[in-house]
Amino acid sequence: MIFIYQEPPVYLLPFALGDLFANANATGCITLADRYGLMAAIFDESLPEDEKRSIDRLLRAICKGHIKVIDEISTMA
C-alpha cells in the first residue's frame, strides 16, 4: 500500500487581504503572519482579479524597498 502525503489546504480568511494591504501600507512592513496570508491568497485559485493585482502591487513595493519584510509574527505591541 502506498501513502501519498498531501499538504493540508490553506484557507484565506474573508477580508484578510484588505487588512493585510492596509496594515502593510500603514506600518511600512510585512510580518511573518502577513506572508502566510499572502501564501494562502496565492494558492487560492478563486481569487478575484482585483485582489491578484493588489498582491502584485504589494510585491512590487517590497521589491522596490517601500515595504520591509520583517521576521516578527505581528506588528502589534
N, CA, C and O atoms as a Maestro MAE file, in Angstrom:
{
 s_m_m2io_version
 :::
 2.0.0
}

f_m_ct {
 s_m_title
 :::
 protein
 m_atom[308] {
  # First column is atom index #
  i_m_mmod_type
  r_m_x_coord
  r_m_y_coord
  r_m_z_coord
  i_m_residue_number
  s_m_chain_name
  s_m_pdb_residue_name
  s_m_pdb_atom_name
  i_m_atomic_number
  :::
  1 25 0.837 -1.175 0.000 1 A "MET " " N  " 7
  2 3 0.000 0.000 0.000 1 A "MET " " CA " 6
  3 2 0.885 1.243 0.000 1 A "MET " " C  " 6
  4 15 1.823 1.335 0.793 1 A "MET " " O  " 8
  5 25 0.601 2.180 -0.866 2 A "ILE " " N  " 7
  6 3 1.375 3.413 -0.984 2 A "ILE " " CA " 6
  7 2 0.551 4.571 -0.432 2 A "ILE " " C  " 6
  8 15 -0.607 4.770 -0.800 2 A "ILE " " O  " 8
  9 25 1.180 5.321 0.457 3 A "PHE " " N  " 7
  10 3 0.534 6.504 1.008 3 A "PHE " " CA " 6
  11 2 1.116 7.743 0.357 3 A "PHE " " C  " 6
  12 15 2.334 7.905 0.285 3 A "PHE " " O  " 8
  13 25 0.267 8.588 -0.101 4 A "ILE " " N  " 7
  14 3 0.702 9.849 -0.706 4 A "ILE " " CA " 6
  15 2 0.379 10.966 0.273 4 A "ILE " " C  " 6
  16 15 -0.771 11.170 0.659 4 A "ILE " " O  " 8
  17 25 1.423 11.679 0.660 5 A "TYR " " N  " 7
  18 3 1.232 12.794 1.596 5 A "TYR " " CA " 6
  19 2 0.703 14.005 0.845 5 A "TYR " " C  " 6
  20 15 1.248 14.401 -0.185 5 A "TYR " " O  " 8
  21 25 -0.345 14.574 1.365 6 A "GLN " " N  " 7
  22 3 -0.879 15.798 0.792 6 A "GLN " " CA " 6
  23 2 -0.820 16.887 1.846 6 A "GLN " " C  " 6
  24 15 -1.185 16.681 3.004 6 A "GLN " " O  " 8
  25 25 -0.356 18.044 1.423 7 A "GLU " " N  " 7
  26 3 -0.343 19.191 2.326 7 A "GLU " " CA " 6
  27 2 -1.779 19.536 2.683 7 A "GLU " " C  " 6
  28 15 -2.669 19.440 1.838 7 A "GLU " " O  " 8
  29 25 -2.011 19.934 3.918 8 A "PRO " " N  " 7
  30 3 -3.367 20.366 4.270 8 A "PRO " " CA " 6
  31 2 -3.709 21.633 3.493 8 A "PRO " " C  " 6
  32 15 -2.821 22.436 3.206 8 A "PRO " " O  " 8
  33 25 -4.961 21.822 3.155 9 A "PRO " " N  " 7
  34 3 -5.324 23.015 2.385 9 A "PRO " " CA " 6
  35 2 -5.083 24.275 3.213 9 A "PRO " " C  " 6
  36 15 -5.220 24.279 4.436 9 A "PRO " " O  " 8
  37 25 -4.724 25.330 2.511 10 A "VAL " " N  " 7
  38 3 -4.500 26.623 3.140 10 A "VAL " " CA " 6
  39 2 -5.676 27.507 2.761 10 A "VAL " " C  " 6
  40 15 -5.958 27.700 1.578 10 A "VAL " " O  " 8
  41 25 -6.358 28.039 3.758 11 A "TYR " " N  " 7
  42 3 -7.535 28.857 3.502 11 A "TYR " " CA " 6
  43 2 -7.276 30.300 3.894 11 A "TYR " " C  " 6
  44 15 -6.650 30.578 4.917 11 A "TYR " " O  " 8
  45 25 -7.754 31.190 3.087 12 A "LEU " " N  " 7
  46 3 -7.635 32.618 3.339 12 A "LEU " " CA " 6
  47 2 -8.899 33.098 4.023 12 A "LEU " " C  " 6
  48 15 -10.008 32.816 3.568 12 A "LEU " " O  " 8
  49 25 -8.730 33.820 5.111 13 A "LEU " " N  " 7
  50 3 -9.883 34.359 5.814 13 A "LEU " " CA " 6
  51 2 -10.521 35.468 4.982 13 A "LEU " " C  " 6
  52 15 -9.818 36.222 4.310 13 A "LEU " " O  " 8
  53 25 -11.852 35.570 5.024 14 A "PRO " " N  " 7
  54 3 -12.507 36.649 4.278 14 A "PRO " " CA " 6
  55 2 -11.992 38.007 4.739 14 A "PRO " " C  " 6
  56 15 -11.798 38.226 5.935 14 A "PRO " " O  " 8
  57 25 -11.780 38.883 3.834 15 A "PHE " " N  " 7
  58 3 -11.315 40.257 4.067 15 A "PHE " " CA " 6
  59 2 -9.887 40.325 4.597 15 A "PHE " " C  " 6
  60 15 -9.428 41.406 4.965 15 A "PHE " " O  " 8
  61 25 -9.170 39.198 4.647 16 A "ALA " " N  " 7
  62 3 -7.807 39.196 5.170 16 A "ALA " " CA " 6
  63 2 -6.867 40.003 4.282 16 A "ALA " " C  " 6
  64 15 -5.980 40.690 4.790 16 A "ALA " " O  " 8
  65 25 -7.045 39.931 2.977 17 A "LEU " " N  " 7
  66 3 -6.152 40.667 2.090 17 A "LEU " " CA " 6
  67 2 -6.288 42.170 2.255 17 A "LEU " " C  " 6
  68 15 -5.288 42.888 2.270 17 A "LEU " " O  " 8
  69 25 -7.497 42.640 2.378 18 A "GLY " " N  " 7
  70 3 -7.699 44.078 2.573 18 A "GLY " " CA " 6
  71 2 -7.011 44.559 3.840 18 A "GLY " " C  " 6
  72 15 -6.370 45.611 3.842 18 A "GLY " " O  " 8
  73 25 -7.142 43.793 4.917 19 A "ASP " " N  " 7
  74 3 -6.478 44.137 6.169 19 A "ASP " " CA " 6
  75 2 -4.960 44.071 6.016 19 A "ASP " " C  " 6
  76 15 -4.239 44.920 6.540 19 A "ASP " " O  " 8
  77 25 -4.486 43.068 5.302 20 A "LEU " " N  " 7
  78 3 -3.055 42.913 5.092 20 A "LEU " " CA " 6
  79 2 -2.495 44.116 4.330 20 A "LEU " " C  " 6
  80 15 -1.462 44.665 4.714 20 A "LEU " " O  " 8
  81 25 -3.169 44.528 3.255 21 A "PHE " " N  " 7
  82 3 -2.695 45.659 2.457 21 A "PHE " " CA " 6
  83 2 -2.717 46.947 3.268 21 A "PHE " " C  " 6
  84 15 -1.773 47.735 3.217 21 A "PHE " " O  " 8
  85 25 -3.788 47.158 4.011 22 A "ALA " " N  " 7
  86 3 -3.902 48.371 4.819 22 A "ALA " " CA " 6
  87 2 -2.817 48.405 5.887 22 A "ALA " " C  " 6
  88 15 -2.199 49.446 6.111 22 A "ALA " " O  " 8
  89 25 -2.583 47.284 6.539 23 A "ASN " " N  " 7
  90 3 -1.566 47.219 7.586 23 A "ASN " " CA " 6
  91 2 -0.165 47.423 7.012 23 A "ASN " " C  " 6
  92 15 0.645 48.138 7.601 23 A "ASN " " O  " 8
  93 25 0.123 46.808 5.880 24 A "ALA " " N  " 7
  94 3 1.446 46.955 5.257 24 A "ALA " " CA " 6
  95 2 1.693 48.408 4.861 24 A "ALA " " C  " 6
  96 15 2.800 48.918 5.039 24 A "ALA " " O  " 8
  97 25 0.684 49.071 4.330 25 A "ASN " " N  " 7
  98 3 0.849 50.471 3.942 25 A "ASN " " CA " 6
  99 2 0.982 51.378 5.158 25 A "ASN " " C  " 6
  100 15 1.732 52.353 5.127 25 A "ASN " " O  " 8
  101 25 0.258 51.062 6.226 26 A "ALA " " N  " 7
  102 3 0.304 51.902 7.428 26 A "ALA " " CA " 6
  103 2 1.620 51.753 8.179 26 A "ALA " " C  " 6
  104 15 2.161 52.738 8.683 26 A "ALA " " O  " 8
  105 25 2.146 50.519 8.260 27 A "THR " " N  " 7
  106 3 3.353 50.272 9.043 27 A "THR " " CA " 6
  107 2 4.630 50.298 8.207 27 A "THR " " C  " 6
  108 15 5.722 50.491 8.741 27 A "THR " " O  " 8
  109 25 4.489 50.103 6.895 28 A "GLY " " N  " 7
  110 3 5.668 50.057 6.034 28 A "GLY " " CA " 6
  111 2 6.420 48.746 6.116 28 A "GLY " " C  " 6
  112 15 7.568 48.654 5.683 28 A "GLY " " O  " 8
  113 25 5.764 47.712 6.681 29 A "CYS " " N  " 7
  114 3 6.420 46.416 6.761 29 A "CYS " " CA " 6
  115 2 5.391 45.302 6.638 29 A "CYS " " C  " 6
  116 15 4.189 45.505 6.809 29 A "CYS " " O  " 8
  117 25 5.906 44.126 6.336 30 A "ILE " " N  " 7
  118 3 5.068 42.944 6.211 30 A "ILE " " CA " 6
  119 2 5.637 41.879 7.153 30 A "ILE " " C  " 6
  120 15 6.836 41.599 7.132 30 A "ILE " " O  " 8
  121 25 4.783 41.299 7.966 31 A "THR " " N  " 7
  122 3 5.210 40.368 9.008 31 A "THR " " CA " 6
  123 2 5.173 38.925 8.515 31 A "THR " " C  " 6
  124 15 4.753 38.638 7.394 31 A "THR " " O  " 8
  125 25 5.622 38.038 9.378 32 A "LEU " " N  " 7
  126 3 5.571 36.608 9.074 32 A "LEU " " CA " 6
  127 2 4.126 36.153 8.870 32 A "LEU " " C  " 6
  128 15 3.838 35.385 7.952 32 A "LEU " " O  " 8
  129 25 3.221 36.626 9.724 33 A "ALA " " N  " 7
  130 3 1.805 36.265 9.579 33 A "ALA " " CA " 6
  131 2 1.249 36.794 8.255 33 A "ALA " " C  " 6
  132 15 0.453 36.121 7.600 33 A "ALA " " O  " 8
  133 25 1.668 37.994 7.866 34 A "ASP " " N  " 7
  134 3 1.229 38.565 6.583 34 A "ASP " " CA " 6
  135 2 1.710 37.701 5.422 34 A "ASP " " C  " 6
  136 15 0.984 37.495 4.449 34 A "ASP " " O  " 8
  137 25 2.923 37.204 5.528 35 A "ARG " " N  " 7
  138 3 3.470 36.367 4.447 35 A "ARG " " CA " 6
  139 2 2.696 35.065 4.317 35 A "ARG " " C  " 6
  140 15 2.480 34.584 3.205 35 A "ARG " " O  " 8
  141 25 2.277 34.489 5.438 36 A "TYR " " N  " 7
  142 3 1.441 33.289 5.366 36 A "TYR " " CA " 6
  143 2 0.088 33.612 4.734 36 A "TYR " " C  " 6
  144 15 -0.462 32.799 3.990 36 A "TYR " " O  " 8
  145 25 -0.442 34.787 5.026 37 A "GLY " " N  " 7
  146 3 -1.687 35.215 4.391 37 A "GLY " " CA " 6
  147 2 -1.524 35.365 2.894 37 A "GLY " " C  " 6
  148 15 -2.403 34.972 2.127 37 A "GLY " " O  " 8
  149 25 -0.398 35.934 2.471 38 A "LEU " " N  " 7
  150 3 -0.128 36.058 1.035 38 A "LEU " " CA " 6
  151 2 0.010 34.693 0.382 38 A "LEU " " C  " 6
  152 15 -0.468 34.483 -0.733 38 A "LEU " " O  " 8
  153 25 0.659 33.767 1.071 39 A "MET " " N  " 7
  154 3 0.802 32.425 0.526 39 A "MET " " CA " 6
  155 2 -0.574 31.781 0.321 39 A "MET " " C  " 6
  156 15 -0.835 31.167 -0.713 39 A "MET " " O  " 8
  157 25 -1.437 31.929 1.310 40 A "ALA " " N  " 7
  158 3 -2.786 31.371 1.188 40 A "ALA " " CA " 6
  159 2 -3.521 32.016 0.019 40 A "ALA " " C  " 6
  160 15 -4.232 31.334 -0.719 40 A "ALA " " O  " 8
  161 25 -3.354 33.314 -0.152 41 A "ALA " " N  " 7
  162 3 -4.032 34.018 -1.247 41 A "ALA " " CA " 6
  163 2 -3.523 33.554 -2.601 41 A "ALA " " C  " 6
  164 15 -4.305 33.362 -3.532 41 A "ALA " " O  " 8
  165 25 -2.220 33.375 -2.711 42 A "ILE " " N  " 7
  166 3 -1.638 32.957 -3.987 42 A "ILE " " CA " 6
  167 2 -2.127 31.573 -4.392 42 A "ILE " " C  " 6
  168 15 -2.321 31.303 -5.577 42 A "ILE " " O  " 8
  169 25 -2.327 30.692 -3.409 43 A "PHE " " N  " 7
  170 3 -2.806 29.342 -3.712 43 A "PHE " " CA " 6
  171 2 -4.320 29.272 -3.923 43 A "PHE " " C  " 6
  172 15 -4.842 28.231 -4.322 43 A "PHE " " O  " 8
  173 25 -5.013 30.353 -3.662 44 A "ASP " " N  " 7
  174 3 -6.471 30.390 -3.838 44 A "ASP " " CA " 6
  175 2 -6.791 30.649 -5.310 44 A "ASP " " C  " 6
  176 15 -6.643 31.769 -5.799 44 A "ASP " " O  " 8
  177 25 -7.225 29.616 -6.000 45 A "GLU " " N  " 7
  178 3 -7.482 29.733 -7.434 45 A "GLU " " CA " 6
  179 2 -8.721 30.571 -7.743 45 A "GLU " " C  " 6
  180 15 -8.903 31.008 -8.880 45 A "GLU " " O  " 8
  181 25 -9.566 30.797 -6.754 46 A "SER " " N  " 7
  182 3 -10.782 31.572 -6.997 46 A "SER " " CA " 6
  183 2 -10.608 33.049 -6.633 46 A "SER " " C  " 6
  184 15 -11.586 33.792 -6.552 46 A "SER " " O  " 8
  185 25 -9.377 33.463 -6.416 47 A "LEU " " N  " 7
  186 3 -9.100 34.846 -6.033 47 A "LEU " " CA " 6
  187 2 -9.506 35.791 -7.160 47 A "LEU " " C  " 6
  188 15 -9.128 35.572 -8.311 47 A "LEU " " O  " 8
  189 25 -10.269 36.834 -6.850 48 A "PRO " " N  " 7
  190 3 -10.677 37.785 -7.892 48 A "PRO " " CA " 6
  191 2 -9.476 38.514 -8.500 48 A "PRO " " C  " 6
  192 15 -8.437 38.668 -7.859 48 A "PRO " " O  " 8
  193 25 -9.636 38.948 -9.719 49 A "GLU " " N  " 7
  194 3 -8.553 39.601 -10.453 49 A "GLU " " CA " 6
  195 2 -8.050 40.864 -9.755 49 A "GLU " " C  " 6
  196 15 -6.849 41.133 -9.769 49 A "GLU " " O  " 8
  197 25 -8.944 41.642 -9.147 50 A "ASP " " N  " 7
  198 3 -8.506 42.870 -8.474 50 A "ASP " " CA " 6
  199 2 -7.627 42.560 -7.265 50 A "ASP " " C  " 6
  200 15 -6.710 43.324 -6.965 50 A "ASP " " O  " 8
  201 25 -7.885 41.464 -6.570 51 A "GLU " " N  " 7
  202 3 -7.046 41.089 -5.439 51 A "GLU " " CA " 6
  203 2 -5.698 40.550 -5.919 51 A "GLU " " C  " 6
  204 15 -4.683 40.745 -5.250 51 A "GLU " " O  " 8
  205 25 -5.678 39.875 -7.067 52 A "LYS " " N  " 7
  206 3 -4.407 39.430 -7.650 52 A "LYS " " CA " 6
  207 2 -3.543 40.634 -8.004 52 A "LYS " " C  " 6
  208 15 -2.332 40.620 -7.782 52 A "LYS " " O  " 8
  209 25 -4.163 41.676 -8.556 53 A "ARG " " N  " 7
  210 3 -3.416 42.895 -8.891 53 A "ARG " " CA " 6
  211 2 -2.895 43.576 -7.627 53 A "ARG " " C  " 6
  212 15 -1.793 44.123 -7.623 53 A "ARG " " O  " 8
  213 25 -3.681 43.542 -6.563 54 A "SER " " N  " 7
  214 3 -3.241 44.127 -5.294 54 A "SER " " CA " 6
  215 2 -2.028 43.383 -4.743 54 A "SER " " C  " 6
  216 15 -1.103 43.999 -4.215 54 A "SER " " O  " 8
  217 25 -2.036 42.071 -4.867 55 A "ILE " " N  " 7
  218 3 -0.878 41.282 -4.438 55 A "ILE " " CA " 6
  219 2 0.345 41.668 -5.260 55 A "ILE " " C  " 6
  220 15 1.435 41.827 -4.711 55 A "ILE " " O  " 8
  221 25 0.174 41.818 -6.559 56 A "ASP " " N  " 7
  222 3 1.278 42.228 -7.429 56 A "ASP " " CA " 6
  223 2 1.839 43.586 -7.003 56 A "ASP " " C  " 6
  224 15 3.055 43.771 -6.957 56 A "ASP " " O  " 8
  225 25 0.950 44.536 -6.691 57 A "ARG " " N  " 7
  226 3 1.403 45.866 -6.253 57 A "ARG " " CA " 6
  227 2 2.181 45.773 -4.945 57 A "ARG " " C  " 6
  228 15 3.199 46.443 -4.770 57 A "ARG " " O  " 8
  229 25 1.696 44.939 -4.031 58 A "LEU " " N  " 7
  230 3 2.378 44.768 -2.756 58 A "LEU " " CA " 6
  231 2 3.761 44.153 -2.964 58 A "LEU " " C  " 6
  232 15 4.735 44.601 -2.358 58 A "LEU " " O  " 8
  233 25 3.852 43.145 -3.803 59 A "LEU " " N  " 7
  234 3 5.141 42.512 -4.066 59 A "LEU " " CA " 6
  235 2 6.110 43.475 -4.747 59 A "LEU " " C  " 6
  236 15 7.308 43.451 -4.463 59 A "LEU " " O  " 8
  237 25 5.602 44.323 -5.646 60 A "ARG " " N  " 7
  238 3 6.460 45.344 -6.265 60 A "ARG " " CA " 6
  239 2 6.970 46.331 -5.228 60 A "ARG " " C  " 6
  240 15 8.134 46.729 -5.263 60 A "ARG " " O  " 8
  241 25 6.097 46.729 -4.303 61 A "ALA " " N  " 7
  242 3 6.503 47.659 -3.240 61 A "ALA " " CA " 6
  243 2 7.590 47.036 -2.364 61 A "ALA " " C  " 6
  244 15 8.500 47.732 -1.913 61 A "ALA " " O  " 8
  245 25 7.497 45.737 -2.124 62 A "ILE " " N  " 7
  246 3 8.524 45.049 -1.350 62 A "ILE " " CA " 6
  247 2 9.833 45.021 -2.131 62 A "ILE " " C  " 6
  248 15 10.893 45.308 -1.575 62 A "ILE " " O  " 8
  249 25 9.766 44.679 -3.407 63 A "CYS " " N  " 7
  250 3 10.975 44.616 -4.240 63 A "CYS " " CA " 6
  251 2 11.664 45.974 -4.347 63 A "CYS " " C  " 6
  252 15 12.892 46.050 -4.387 63 A "CYS " " O  " 8
  253 25 10.880 47.036 -4.394 64 A "LYS " " N  " 7
  254 3 11.445 48.385 -4.503 64 A "LYS " " CA " 6
  255 2 11.920 48.931 -3.163 64 A "LYS " " C  " 6
  256 15 12.529 50.000 -3.112 64 A "LYS " " O  " 8
  257 25 11.649 48.210 -2.080 65 A "GLY " " N  " 7
  258 3 12.092 48.636 -0.765 65 A "GLY " " CA " 6
  259 2 11.149 49.591 -0.057 65 A "GLY " " C  " 6
  260 15 11.494 50.133 0.993 65 A "GLY " " O  " 8
  261 25 9.968 49.807 -0.612 66 A "HIS " " N  " 7
  262 3 8.997 50.687 0.035 66 A "HIS " " CA " 6
  263 2 8.367 50.022 1.261 66 A "HIS " " C  " 6
  264 15 7.945 50.696 2.200 66 A "HIS " " O  " 8
  265 25 8.313 48.710 1.232 67 A "ILE " " N  " 7
  266 3 7.775 47.930 2.357 67 A "ILE " " CA " 6
  267 2 8.845 46.924 2.762 67 A "ILE " " C  " 6
  268 15 9.367 46.191 1.922 67 A "ILE " " O  " 8
  269 25 9.171 46.892 4.056 68 A "LYS " " N  " 7
  270 3 10.185 45.976 4.582 68 A "LYS " " CA " 6
  271 2 9.557 44.646 4.957 68 A "LYS " " C  " 6
  272 15 8.399 44.588 5.371 68 A "LYS " " O  " 8
  273 25 10.329 43.581 4.810 69 A "VAL " " N  " 7
  274 3 9.928 42.250 5.261 69 A "VAL " " CA " 6
  275 2 10.599 42.018 6.611 69 A "VAL " " C  " 6
  276 15 11.826 42.048 6.710 69 A "VAL " " O  " 8
  277 25 9.798 41.789 7.651 70 A "ILE " " N  " 7
  278 3 10.355 41.568 8.990 70 A "ILE " " CA " 6
  279 2 10.006 40.155 9.456 70 A "ILE " " C  " 6
  280 15 9.038 39.561 8.981 70 A "ILE " " O  " 8
  281 25 10.786 39.629 10.373 71 A "ASP " " N  " 7
  282 3 10.594 38.266 10.852 71 A "ASP " " CA " 6
  283 2 9.759 38.184 12.122 71 A "ASP " " C  " 6
  284 15 9.746 37.145 12.782 71 A "ASP " " O  " 8
  285 25 9.073 39.243 12.471 72 A "GLU " " N  " 7
  286 3 8.188 39.225 13.629 72 A "GLU " " CA " 6
  287 2 6.850 38.616 13.219 72 A "GLU " " C  " 6
  288 15 6.454 38.690 12.056 72 A "GLU " " O  " 8
  289 25 6.164 38.019 14.179 73 A "ILE " " N  " 7
  290 3 4.854 37.426 13.910 73 A "ILE " " CA " 6
  291 2 3.840 38.513 13.629 73 A "ILE " " C  " 6
  292 15 3.009 38.381 12.730 73 A "ILE " " O  " 8
  293 25 3.908 39.603 14.408 74 A "SER " " N  " 7
  294 3 2.914 40.661 14.307 74 A "SER " " CA " 6
  295 2 3.580 42.000 14.618 74 A "SER " " C  " 6
  296 15 4.624 42.052 15.268 74 A "SER " " O  " 8
  297 25 2.965 43.070 14.145 75 A "THR " " N  " 7
  298 3 3.461 44.404 14.471 75 A "THR " " CA " 6
  299 2 2.762 44.949 15.715 75 A "THR " " C  " 6
  300 15 3.076 46.049 16.170 75 A "THR " " O  " 8
  301 25 1.816 44.184 16.266 76 A "MET " " N  " 7
  302 3 1.111 44.608 17.488 76 A "MET " " CA " 6
  303 2 2.079 44.556 18.661 76 A "MET " " C  " 6
  304 15 2.880 43.629 18.781 76 A "MET " " O  " 8
  305 25 1.996 45.551 19.514 77 A "ALA " " N  " 7
  306 3 2.902 45.590 20.682 77 A "ALA " " CA " 6
  307 2 2.299 44.846 21.852 77 A "ALA " " C  " 6
  308 15 2.910 44.770 22.918 77 A "ALA " " O  " 8
  :::
 }
 m_bond[307] {
  # First column is bond index #
  i_m_from
  i_m_to
  i_m_order
  :::
  1 1 2 1
  2 2 3 1
  3 3 4 2
  4 3 5 1
  5 5 6 1
  6 6 7 1
  7 7 8 2
  8 7 9 1
  9 9 10 1
  10 10 11 1
  11 11 12 2
  12 11 13 1
  13 13 14 1
  14 14 15 1
  15 15 16 2
  16 15 17 1
  17 17 18 1
  18 18 19 1
  19 19 20 2
  20 19 21 1
  21 21 22 1
  22 22 23 1
  23 23 24 2
  24 23 25 1
  25 25 26 1
  26 26 27 1
  27 27 28 2
  28 27 29 1
  29 29 30 1
  30 30 31 1
  31 31 32 2
  32 31 33 1
  33 33 34 1
  34 34 35 1
  35 35 36 2
  36 35 37 1
  37 37 38 1
  38 38 39 1
  39 39 40 2
  40 39 41 1
  41 41 42 1
  42 42 43 1
  43 43 44 2
  44 43 45 1
  45 45 46 1
  46 46 47 1
  47 47 48 2
  48 47 49 1
  49 49 50 1
  50 50 51 1
  51 51 52 2
  52 51 53 1
  53 53 54 1
  54 54 55 1
  55 55 56 2
  56 55 57 1
  57 57 58 1
  58 58 59 1
  59 59 60 2
  60 59 61 1
  61 61 62 1
  62 62 63 1
  63 63 64 2
  64 63 65 1
  65 65 66 1
  66 66 67 1
  67 67 68 2
  68 67 69 1
  69 69 70 1
  70 70 71 1
  71 71 72 2
  72 71 73 1
  73 73 74 1
  74 74 75 1
  75 75 76 2
  76 75 77 1
  77 77 78 1
  78 78 79 1
  79 79 80 2
  80 79 81 1
  81 81 82 1
  82 82 83 1
  83 83 84 2
  84 83 85 1
  85 85 86 1
  86 86 87 1
  87 87 88 2
  88 87 89 1
  89 89 90 1
  90 90 91 1
  91 91 92 2
  92 91 93 1
  93 93 94 1
  94 94 95 1
  95 95 96 2
  96 95 97 1
  97 97 98 1
  98 98 99 1
  99 99 100 2
  100 99 101 1
  101 101 102 1
  102 102 103 1
  103 103 104 2
  104 103 105 1
  105 105 106 1
  106 106 107 1
  107 107 108 2
  108 107 109 1
  109 109 110 1
  110 110 111 1
  111 111 112 2
  112 111 113 1
  113 113 114 1
  114 114 115 1
  115 115 116 2
  116 115 117 1
  117 117 118 1
  118 118 119 1
  119 119 120 2
  120 119 121 1
  121 121 122 1
  122 122 123 1
  123 123 124 2
  124 123 125 1
  125 125 126 1
  126 126 127 1
  127 127 128 2
  128 127 129 1
  129 129 130 1
  130 130 131 1
  131 131 132 2
  132 131 133 1
  133 133 134 1
  134 134 135 1
  135 135 136 2
  136 135 137 1
  137 137 138 1
  138 138 139 1
  139 139 140 2
  140 139 141 1
  141 141 142 1
  142 142 143 1
  143 143 144 2
  144 143 145 1
  145 145 146 1
  146 146 147 1
  147 147 148 2
  148 147 149 1
  149 149 150 1
  150 150 151 1
  151 151 152 2
  152 151 153 1
  153 153 154 1
  154 154 155 1
  155 155 156 2
  156 155 157 1
  157 157 158 1
  158 158 159 1
  159 159 160 2
  160 159 161 1
  161 161 162 1
  162 162 163 1
  163 163 164 2
  164 163 165 1
  165 165 166 1
  166 166 167 1
  167 167 168 2
  168 167 169 1
  169 169 170 1
  170 170 171 1
  171 171 172 2
  172 171 173 1
  173 173 174 1
  174 174 175 1
  175 175 176 2
  176 175 177 1
  177 177 178 1
  178 178 179 1
  179 179 180 2
  180 179 181 1
  181 181 182 1
  182 182 183 1
  183 183 184 2
  184 183 185 1
  185 185 186 1
  186 186 187 1
  187 187 188 2
  188 187 189 1
  189 189 190 1
  190 190 191 1
  191 191 192 2
  192 191 193 1
  193 193 194 1
  194 194 195 1
  195 195 196 2
  196 195 197 1
  197 197 198 1
  198 198 199 1
  199 199 200 2
  200 199 201 1
  201 201 202 1
  202 202 203 1
  203 203 204 2
  204 203 205 1
  205 205 206 1
  206 206 207 1
  207 207 208 2
  208 207 209 1
  209 209 210 1
  210 210 211 1
  211 211 212 2
  212 211 213 1
  213 213 214 1
  214 214 215 1
  215 215 216 2
  216 215 217 1
  217 217 218 1
  218 218 219 1
  219 219 220 2
  220 219 221 1
  221 221 222 1
  222 222 223 1
  223 223 224 2
  224 223 225 1
  225 225 226 1
  226 226 227 1
  227 227 228 2
  228 227 229 1
  229 229 230 1
  230 230 231 1
  231 231 232 2
  232 231 233 1
  233 233 234 1
  234 234 235 1
  235 235 236 2
  236 235 237 1
  237 237 238 1
  238 238 239 1
  239 239 240 2
  240 239 241 1
  241 241 242 1
  242 242 243 1
  243 243 244 2
  244 243 245 1
  245 245 246 1
  246 246 247 1
  247 247 248 2
  248 247 249 1
  249 249 250 1
  250 250 251 1
  251 251 252 2
  252 251 253 1
  253 253 254 1
  254 254 255 1
  255 255 256 2
  256 255 257 1
  257 257 258 1
  258 258 259 1
  259 259 260 2
  260 259 261 1
  261 261 262 1
  262 262 263 1
  263 263 264 2
  264 263 265 1
  265 265 266 1
  266 266 267 1
  267 267 268 2
  268 267 269 1
  269 269 270 1
  270 270 271 1
  271 271 272 2
  272 271 273 1
  273 273 274 1
  274 274 275 1
  275 275 276 2
  276 275 277 1
  277 277 278 1
  278 278 279 1
  279 279 280 2
  280 279 281 1
  281 281 282 1
  282 282 283 1
  283 283 284 2
  284 283 285 1
  285 285 286 1
  286 286 287 1
  287 287 288 2
  288 287 289 1
  289 289 290 1
  290 290 291 1
  291 291 292 2
  292 291 293 1
  293 293 294 1
  294 294 295 1
  295 295 296 2
  296 295 297 1
  297 297 298 1
  298 298 299 1
  299 299 300 2
  300 299 301 1
  301 301 302 1
  302 302 303 1
  303 303 304 2
  304 303 305 1
  305 305 306 1
  306 306 307 1
  307 307 308 2
  :::
 }
}
